[in-house]
Structures are given as structure tokens and as C-alpha cells.
Amino acid sequence: MITVTQLPLQEVMSIAKAFAESGMFVDTKSAAQAIVKIQAGQEIGMPPFAAMTGIHIVQGKPTIGAGLIASRVKGSGKYDYKVMQQDEKICSIDFYQGKEKIGNSTFTIEDAKKALTKNIDKFPKNMLFARAISNGVKWFCPDVFSGPVYVPEEMNHVIEETSHKDLTIDIQSSINILKSSTTVEELQNSWALIGSEMQKIPDVLKTKNEMKDKLLPESSNSAIPAV
């Protein structure tokens, strides 16, 4: 397995700032968000650019594309998998440790519909594989990622708008960086990150109230106070 060098804090902050300002990553609006993704990548053995493109933080959970999950299993040197059946109705995958079979993960179209899996009608084979490989890694070889990981399809029920929790995660990340800062430059950068996240609060509250008005019947809105 490829070993990823743990980058020093100052280098992570510098890379994160460049990634966020590049505008190339639509789900990363700030350096604090980029830092979270890069740090999550380091903890599961992914370099910064791979983490930025392959990891999406949804309600505090790192979600990773099925291709990256599969490649990490194959490259682990400890585990392997073999697709036993794959069509538009079912995906069945056997998992191995060395030559020994350690389990099977199967995900069917019925499972996908119950779970409201995203894009199941457009790309059923891909979606079924994503859920089968993700479940199998969690069940049989979680140490590949030093903990549980999820594919985006598992999190489709989460509203993809900035939430209070997402904002709290970003601010807390900035505060943690501030606490570990050791130079004047690091302190200045940390304060700038916190200020950037705090400026989002009015927009987040406005978005939340607008979503409440759209999703709830008019008769019930009066019973729910604005945030």
C-alpha cells in the first residue's frame, strides 16, 4: 500500500487556500473546508489532490467514490475482492484476505429502491456496485481506511445545501487550527479562516428559512419559529 506523508500544518493550510481559491472544486467554498478534506484524506492514506477530488464531507462523514474504495482494497496488499455477479438487478462481491474468502456483500435493486439510492434508474450497475463495495469494506476490511467510509450514494437523503452543522464543522476546524498555531503567520491565517466562516451565518439562516417555507405547508409554518 502506498504510504502518504503527513504534511505539516503550515503546508496543509497553504495547499488548502490554493485549492479553495482556484474555484475548481465546486463543493469546497473555503480554505477551512479544503483543510477538512485534506486532513480526512491524510488519515485514510490519500494525497491532497486525490482527497479534494475524491472525498466529500457530508454531515461530518467522509464519502468516497466507489472507484477509489475499490482501488484501495486492491492496493492494500492484504485484501482483495472479486465481482461474482453484476447486472442491473444485483451486484454480488466476494471479499478475500489473502486467498481466504472472508465474506460476501450483495446489494440488489430492491435494496437500492428502499434506500432511495440516487441515480439508480440512470446508472443501476454503477450504483449497485458502489453500495456493494462500500458495505463490504465496512463489514470485512475496515482497516483499509482506518475506520468506516461511505459512498455518496449512501448519503443522498441529506439535503445538499449548507446547513448549520456543516458550518459548525468548518468553524470548529478553523478553531482547532488556531489552537495548534505556533507562528504569527499561522495565527493570522487561522483568524482569517474563522472570519470567513462566520460571514456565512446570515446566508445560512436565510437559506434555512427559505427551505422551511418551500418544504412545509403554509398552515404549519406559523407553528415553527424562524431561526
N, C-alpha and C positions, 0 to 999 in steps of 0.2 A: 504494500500500500504506500502511496506517495505521502510523504510527511510534509505538512505545511508549517513553515517557520512562523512562530508567534511574533507579530510585528510590535514594535514599541508604540506606546500611546501616541506620541507626537506624530509618528508616521501614519498611524491609522487615521488620526484627525485630519492630516493633510490630504490623504487619499480620499477620505470621505467628502471633504469640502470640494475637491475637484470633481468627483463623481456627481455630487448634488448640483453643482453649478453648470455642469455640462448639458443638463437638460435631456440627456439620452435615456434616463431611467424614469419612465412616467409615474411609477409608483413610489418614487423617492423624491420628496419635496424639500427636504432639508438635510444638512450635514448630520444632524443627530440621528435621523432615520438611516442614513447610509452607514453610520458607525454601528448601529444595532445590527444591520445586515452583515457587515464585515466581521463583527465580533462573533455573530452566530456562525458564520462560515468558518472562522478560525477554530471554533470549538468542535466542529464536525469535520475538520480537515480540508476545507475548501479555500483556495486563494481568493483575494479580494474581488477581482472582476467576475469570477465564477459565482461568488456569493451574491454580487449585485444583480446578475442576470438570472440566477437560478433560485434564489431564496426570496420569499415574500413573507413578511411578518403579518399574520392575521390574528388579532386579539392575543398577542403575546406568544403565538405558536409559530415556529418556523415551518413554512411549507416549501417543498422542493419538488421540482419536476420529476416525473417518473423516470425519464432517461438518466438523470443524474443519480437517482437512487439505484437504478439497475447497474450503472457503471461502477458505483462504489462497492456494491456487492461483488461484482465480477473482479474488481481490482483489489479486494480485501486480502487475498491470499489465504483466507480461512474459509470463506463461504462461497457458494455458487448456487445457481438456480437453473431450472430447465422448464420451459413452457410446454406443458403437456397437451393443452387444448386452448385454442384461441379463435373465436369467431364472433359474430355479432350478438350471440346469446350468452356466451360464457368465456371466462378466462381462468384456467387452472394452472398453477405453478408449483412445482416441487422444489423444495429448498434442501441444500446439501451442506454439510460440514465435512470437508474432505470428500471422501467417496460415500459417506453415510448420509442417507436421506433423513432429515430431521423434522420434516413436516410438509404440509400442503396448504396453499392458500388459494381459495376459489371464490370468484365473485361473478355473479350472474346478472342478467338483465333485470330480473325481478328484484335482486338486491339493490341495483342501481336506481330503479324507479322508486323503491321505498325510501331510499336515502336522498332522493331528488338530485341525483348526480347531474352536474352541469354538462351540457352539450352531448348528452347520451344519445340523442336522436341523430345528431350530425356525425359524431365520431365514436360509435359504440365500441369498436375494437380497442381504440386507444384508451377510452375512459375505463373500460373493464380491466385492461392491463394495469393502468395506473392504480386502481383501487386494490387489485390483487397483489401487486408488488409491494405497495405500501403496507398493507396488512401483514404480509409475510415477513417483512423486515421487522416490524414491531413485535411479531409473535416469536420469530425464530432466530433473528440475528440483530438485536437492538444495539449491540456493542459496536456495530459498524459506524454508527453515528453518535455513540456515547449518550444515547437517550432516544426517545420517540420522535419521529419526524412524520410529517403529513404531506400529501399531495394537495395541490389547490382544489381539486375536485371534492375533497373531504370537507372543505370549508365554504362551499358555495352558498350555504344557508345564511352566511354572515353578510349583512349589508355592506357593500363595498364603498362606503362613504367614511370620511374621517369621523371617528367617534371620540367621546370623552376618554375612553380607555386608551385608544391609540395615542391621543395627545398626552395623556398622563405618562405613558411608556416613554414617549420622546423626551418629555421634560425630566423624568426621573433619570433617564440615560444621561442627559446633559449634566444633571446634578452629580451623578456618580463620577462623571469625568472631572467635574470641578473639584470634587473631594480628593481625587488622585493626582491633580495637577501639582507639579513641582517647580515650574518656572513661571515667570511673569507672562511670557507669551502663551503658555498653556492656560493660565488663569483668564487672560483676556479672551482667548478663543472660546473657553467654556462659558464665560458670561455672555458672549455674543450668541452662542447656540441657545442658551436659556431664553435670552431676549427674543430671538427669532420664533421659538415655540410659543412663548407667551402671547405674542402678537396674533396668533391664530385663534385665540379663545373666542373673540366676538364672532368670527366667521363660523366656528364650530357650533356655537349656541344658535346662531341664525339658521344654519343648515338643519340642526336637530328639530327646531320648532317648525320649519317648513316641511320636513318629512312627517312630523306628527300630524300636521294639517292635511297632508295628502293621504296618509295611510289610515287615519281614524275617521269614523263617521262624524259628521258635524255635531250630532246630538251628544256625542261622548267627549268632544274636545273640551267643553266647558268644565268637565269634571277633572281634567288633567291640567295642573298648573304649568305655565311656561317656565322654561329653565332659565 
